[in-house]
Amino acid sequence: MCVQHQLQLLLFLAVLSLTKSYSVVVIGGGWAGYSASSTLASSSGADVEVTILEASPRNSGGGLAGGWRTASGRPVEAGIHGFWREYQNTFRVMRDEIGLDLDDVLSDFTPSVLFSKNGRVATAPVLATSARKGRKSSKSSNPILSSIYGSLPPPLDTALLADFDEKRLNLQDRISAVGLLSGWADFGQEDPDSWGRYDKISAAEFFLDYGGVTPNLYAELVSPMLHVLPMGPGSDISAAAALSCFHVFALQTRGAFDVRWAKGSLSDLIFDPWRVKLEEKGVRVEGGKRVNGIERAEDGDGMVVTAEDGSEYTADAVILAVGGTSAAKLKEGSKALKEAEGAKRVEDLRGVTCVATRIWLEPAPSPTTGLGGGAYSSTTLPKAVARAMGESPIAVVGAGVLLPELEETGFCIYDLQRMHAEQHMAEDTACLEVDMYRADGIADMSDDEIVELALRAVSSALKIDPLQVNVVDRAIVRARNAVSHFNIGSAAASPGIKWGRNVYACGDYIDRQGHASWSTEKAVVTGKQAAERVAKDLGLKGVKARVIPAAPDTPQLSNLRRLAKSIRRVSGAQRLPVPVPWTIGKWIRKGVRP
Ligand SMILES: Cc1cc2nc3c(=O)[nH]c(=O)nc-3n(C[C@H](O)[C@H](O)[C@H](O)COP(=O)(O)OP(=O)(O)OC[C@H]3O[C@@H](n4cnc5c(N)ncnc54)[C@H](O)[C@@H]3O)c2cc1C
């Protein structure tokens, strides 16, 4: 071979090595899987092939947040999904990666009304400045509080501006909430020691025994919130999860509790256009591919992923974006996952069962108008329901409303005619959604029984007469063990982003130290972090997670944290939360030294 040919060959080999192409298989097509894929597909070297394998045949995008249409063409989802004010990374994905105008797909910030089994407890105020109209939409029945609202630090703004029902919570109950400040300040959102300490006790024990809230405040306010946010009773949710969840969803910044809701199904508004964008970037999205095998390739370099239909994929890296309980199932049959050091306690993760019930009703003879809070101000739901939900189309209800079926089940009621454009336009039906959380027993009922229970739950929660309605259509989604359960000890079992060589994971159950976020936002953030880690390990160019950090502590919280640190130092308490002074008697009686 002449020198010239040798040089050409060398050049060819050099170019070949520079453009070495990698393949990554992402298992699961929800927020986490799509975020990871979108981040990887931004590789400036275009040196990576990304394939998403999603189990659901009808829904190749969206995961728990996705949806489909019934035989009669009506949209169905596994529950309605809200976007809290601090979902900064999710909002950026919608804007920059999918190219959406947020005001086209999401409602303005919307208040919600909280009910306990005894009736209405409070209306959460909207404290944010309206995104669209540039106005403050805060409301308080107290004009003095309203006028000083701008100077109230969080979380006092939410606490003082919420419109509480005096019959449910008296002044003593509300003052007892001050005790929670010590735990909130003591619990470091990103501190493994804090997580370790508070992961060992239940939320109920923390709030009642250490935080010193009155039993009434716990029953009327704290417990209903636990039933719908981390979706469980305080006795079965860890104190760490409760503190982290309340911080993220309610306490961290002004208006953190404000929520925007999609104006229609997330599949139509978000995941369909997102899938198109991903495919334009070369990502392959394959529905109907339930993965049942993840093993190392025989040469030990890379992975082989198999789906139930027998198809096989080789990959340089695999990202599991399937949710914790599904990951545990995959591990059962996978030698590679069993050997992955980072996945060693995945089988200890648990799931919460949700039942989402959408009921289309014959409309009331005339609409009820002038209703507050929603994207639309009228509804043809029965008058009694419309009036009971006059402040907001969203009612958040704690457990125990009807016995025995709802003993441990919290739920949300949505008037979809006031939230979704498509339902608002439908003249022949009104539409009610009842999403029930921790609903294992209910998931086993027939569709008819669930609809009947949901309607009874609505009338019982809203304290109105039993509903006499004609059901035109219904759709029931049973999401069994599908939502991450943050029980006592769950933080200790949560894996990180990297499980082992070539194996990564993302989702809302991933180790919660590192970015104080929950649910959708957590799935998006960990999706991006997993993609960045894969890119780093494979040497892909230009892949940047660009995760927006969680909001920094407010000056008030920073001061409280300093105080909490001093108390912990002086008291010598190491293992457990420091109790507030008015619970000390209880501790002495118990003979326990925290
Ligand atoms: C009723 C309900 C209401 C909710 N409300 C809110 C809300 O208001 N706001 C909010 O932020 N969050 C909410 N959530 C939580 C939110 O839906 C989740 O945090 C989010 O969907 C997590 O996204 P993910 O991508 O990690 O997992 P998932 O959405 O669970 O997606 C995982 C995907 O993996 C697929 N999969 C599983 N196993 C396999 C396999 N073996 N092979 C291939 N694919 C597989 C599944 O089909 C699924 O599509 C709610 C959840 C429910 C159920």
The ligand as an ORCA input file, in Angstrom:
! r2SCAN-3c Opt
* xyz 0 1
  C     -54.063     10.089     40.014
  C     -52.721     10.760     39.970
  C     -52.638     12.126     40.131
  C     -51.415     12.769     40.085
  N     -51.377     14.121     40.198
  C     -50.229     14.774     40.025
  C     -50.203     16.184     39.987
  O     -51.236     16.840     40.119
  N     -49.007     16.805     39.784
  C     -47.851     16.097     39.666
  O     -46.799     16.709     39.487
  N     -47.842     14.759     39.699
  C     -48.994     14.081     39.878
  N     -49.000     12.711     39.888
  C     -47.719     12.011     39.868
  C     -47.116     11.985     38.455
  O     -48.039     11.401     37.579
  C     -45.811     11.199     38.505
  O     -44.922     11.808     39.410
  C     -45.144     11.154     37.137
  O     -46.034     10.624     36.184
  C     -43.882     10.305     37.221
  O     -43.349     10.217     35.927
  P     -42.368      9.030     35.528
  O     -42.021      9.244     34.119
  O     -41.282      8.921     36.531
  O     -43.222      7.690     35.716
  P     -44.568      7.194     35.031
  O     -45.448      8.330     34.685
  O     -45.085      6.147     35.956
  O     -44.101      6.543     33.670
  C     -43.459      5.280     33.644
  C     -43.751      4.634     32.317
  O     -43.029      3.413     32.253
  C     -43.837      2.452     31.613
  N     -43.360      1.121     32.017
  C     -43.458      0.515     33.220
  N     -42.898     -0.696     33.188
  C     -42.430     -0.878     31.932
  C     -41.754     -1.941     31.274
  N     -41.438     -3.082     31.904
  N     -41.436     -1.791     29.967
  C     -41.736     -0.639     29.298
  N     -42.385      0.383     29.868
  C     -42.726      0.275     31.174
  C     -45.241      2.747     32.107
  O     -46.218      2.223     31.219
  C     -45.216      4.263     32.117
  O     -45.670      4.788     30.908
  C     -50.222     12.029     39.928
  C     -50.296     10.643     39.775
  C     -51.532     10.017     39.773
  C     -51.612      8.534     39.551
*
